[in-house]
Amino acid sequence: MTVLDYIEVQNRKIAIDGDGYLVNYDDWNESVANALAERENNGKITDEKLAILKFIRWYYKEYNFFPMLSAVCKNVHKPKTCLQEEFYNPLLAWKLAGLPHPEEPLISLLEAGQSPG
């Protein structure tokens, strides 16, 4: 994937693709998440958002897949609508969690608020 842009975080250039997804999964940290959220007009990363993003990252690293939406909220001990409340859609949570650019079928599911798999 071609790097088309960068965000600057703590005097480091972090590569993102043309849609704003991190190019390198390991570049992610809370400061990067905040920069991505600002770029997406999603405000600051609160403790609630951070817990969701960390769970999504853990799950993705463990299973190489986005978790079922209901599992996210359950595992961070939040109401089942936590993704919709904290992020306007699950695809934004995917992006802010620093996961790689998803393929089209997954994008459509997440934009519709549906669980993959």
DRENDO-1510 file (C-alpha; in Angstrom, 1 decimal, always signed):
<recs>
REC; n; res; u; v; w
REC; 1; MET; +0.0; +0.0; +0.0 .
REC; 2; THR; +1.3; +3.4; -0.9 .
REC; 3; VAL; +1.9; +5.9; +1.9 .
REC; 4; LEU; +0.1; +9.1; +0.9 .
REC; 5; ASP; +0.2; +11.1; +4.1 .
REC; 6; TYR; +1.8; +11.5; +7.5 .
REC; 7; ILE; +0.7; +12.7; +10.9 .
REC; 8; GLU; +3.2; +14.2; +13.2 .
REC; 9; VAL; +3.1; +12.9; +16.7 .
REC; 10; GLN; +5.7; +13.7; +19.4 .
REC; 11; ASN; +8.2; +14.9; +16.7 .
REC; 12; ARG; +7.7; +11.7; +14.7 .
REC; 13; LYS; +6.2; +11.3; +11.3 .
REC; 14; ILE; +3.7; +8.4; +11.4 .
REC; 15; ALA; +2.7; +7.0; +8.0 .
REC; 16; ILE; -1.0; +6.7; +7.1 .
REC; 17; ASP; -2.6; +5.7; +3.9 .
REC; 18; GLY; -4.9; +7.8; +1.7 .
REC; 19; ASP; -7.9; +7.0; +3.9 .
REC; 20; GLY; -6.1; +7.8; +7.2 .
REC; 21; TYR; -5.3; +4.2; +8.4 .
REC; 22; LEU; -2.0; +3.5; +10.0 .
REC; 23; VAL; +0.5; +1.9; +7.6 .
REC; 24; ASN; +2.4; +0.2; +10.5 .
REC; 25; TYR; +0.4; -1.4; +13.3 .
REC; 26; ASP; +3.2; -0.9; +15.8 .
REC; 27; ASP; +3.3; +2.9; +15.4 .
REC; 28; TRP; +0.1; +3.1; +17.5 .
REC; 29; ASN; +0.0; +4.6; +21.0 .
REC; 30; GLU; -2.4; +6.9; +22.8 .
REC; 31; SER; -0.9; +10.0; +21.3 .
REC; 32; VAL; -1.3; +8.5; +17.8 .
REC; 33; ALA; -4.9; +7.6; +18.6 .
REC; 34; ASN; -5.5; +11.2; +19.7 .
REC; 35; ALA; -4.0; +12.6; +16.5 .
REC; 36; LEU; -6.1; +10.2; +14.4 .
REC; 37; ALA; -9.2; +11.2; +16.3 .
REC; 38; GLU; -8.5; +14.8; +15.8 .
REC; 39; ARG; -8.0; +14.2; +12.1 .
REC; 40; GLU; -11.4; +12.4; +12.0 .
REC; 41; ASN; -13.1; +15.2; +14.1 .
REC; 42; ASN; -13.8; +12.7; +16.9 .
REC; 43; GLY; -12.5; +14.7; +19.8 .
REC; 44; LYS; -10.0; +13.5; +22.4 .
REC; 45; ILE; -9.5; +9.9; +23.3 .
REC; 46; THR; -11.3; +9.5; +26.7 .
REC; 47; ASP; -10.6; +6.7; +29.1 .
REC; 48; GLU; -13.7; +5.0; +27.8 .
REC; 49; LYS; -12.6; +5.3; +24.2 .
REC; 50; LEU; -9.1; +4.1; +25.1 .
REC; 51; ALA; -10.4; +1.0; +26.8 .
REC; 52; ILE; -12.4; +0.1; +23.7 .
REC; 53; LEU; -9.5; +0.8; +21.3 .
REC; 54; LYS; -7.1; -1.3; +23.4 .
REC; 55; PHE; -9.5; -4.2; +23.5 .
REC; 56; ILE; -10.0; -4.0; +19.7 .
REC; 57; ARG; -6.2; -4.0; +19.2 .
REC; 58; TRP; -5.7; -6.9; +21.6 .
REC; 59; TYR; -8.4; -8.9; +19.8 .
REC; 60; TYR; -7.1; -8.1; +16.4 .
REC; 61; LYS; -3.5; -9.0; +17.4 .
REC; 62; GLU; -4.7; -12.3; +19.0 .
REC; 63; TYR; -7.2; -13.4; +16.2 .
REC; 64; ASN; -6.2; -11.2; +13.2 .
REC; 65; PHE; -9.8; -10.1; +13.0 .
REC; 66; PHE; -12.2; -7.4; +14.3 .
REC; 67; PRO; -14.2; -8.6; +17.3 .
REC; 68; MET; -18.0; -9.0; +17.2 .
REC; 69; LEU; -19.4; -5.6; +18.1 .
REC; 70; SER; -21.3; -7.0; +21.1 .
REC; 71; ALA; -18.1; -8.6; +22.4 .
REC; 72; VAL; -16.3; -5.2; +22.4 .
REC; 73; CYS; -18.7; -3.5; +24.8 .
REC; 74; LYS; -19.1; -6.7; +27.0 .
REC; 75; ASN; -15.3; -7.0; +27.4 .
REC; 76; VAL; -14.8; -3.4; +28.5 .
REC; 77; HIS; -17.8; -3.6; +30.8 .
REC; 78; LYS; -19.9; -1.0; +29.0 .
REC; 79; PRO; -23.5; -1.0; +27.6 .
REC; 80; LYS; -23.9; -2.9; +24.4 .
REC; 81; THR; -24.2; +0.4; +22.4 .
REC; 82; CYS; -20.8; +1.7; +23.6 .
REC; 83; LEU; -19.3; +1.7; +20.1 .
REC; 84; GLN; -22.1; +3.8; +18.7 .
REC; 85; GLU; -21.9; +6.1; +21.7 .
REC; 86; GLU; -18.1; +6.7; +21.7 .
REC; 87; PHE; -17.5; +6.5; +17.9 .
REC; 88; TYR; -20.1; +7.3; +15.3 .
REC; 89; ASN; -19.5; +3.9; +13.7 .
REC; 90; PRO; -17.3; +0.8; +14.3 .
REC; 91; LEU; -15.2; +1.6; +11.2 .
REC; 92; LEU; -13.9; +4.7; +13.0 .
REC; 93; ALA; -13.0; +2.6; +16.0 .
REC; 94; TRP; -11.1; +0.3; +13.7 .
REC; 95; LYS; -9.2; +3.3; +12.3 .
REC; 96; LEU; -8.5; +4.9; +15.6 .
REC; 97; ALA; -7.3; +1.6; +17.0 .
REC; 98; GLY; -4.5; +1.6; +14.4 .
REC; 99; LEU; -5.7; -1.5; +12.5 .
REC; 100; PRO; -4.7; -1.9; +8.9 .
REC; 101; HIS; -7.1; -0.7; +6.1 .
REC; 102; PRO; -9.9; -3.3; +6.0 .
REC; 103; GLU; -11.1; -5.0; +2.8 .
REC; 104; GLU; -14.4; -3.8; +1.2 .
REC; 105; PRO; -16.8; -6.4; +2.5 .
REC; 106; LEU; -15.7; -5.6; +6.1 .
REC; 107; ILE; -16.0; -1.9; +5.5 .
REC; 108; SER; -19.6; -2.3; +4.3 .
REC; 109; LEU; -20.5; -4.4; +7.4 .
REC; 110; LEU; -18.9; -2.0; +9.9 .
REC; 111; GLU; -20.4; +1.1; +8.2 .
REC; 112; ALA; -23.8; -0.6; +8.6 .
REC; 113; GLY; -23.1; -1.2; +12.3 .
REC; 114; GLN; -23.1; -5.0; +11.8 .
REC; 115; SER; -20.7; -7.5; +13.2 .
REC; 116; PRO; -18.3; -9.3; +11.0 .
REC; 117; GLY; -18.3; -13.1; +10.8 .
</recs>
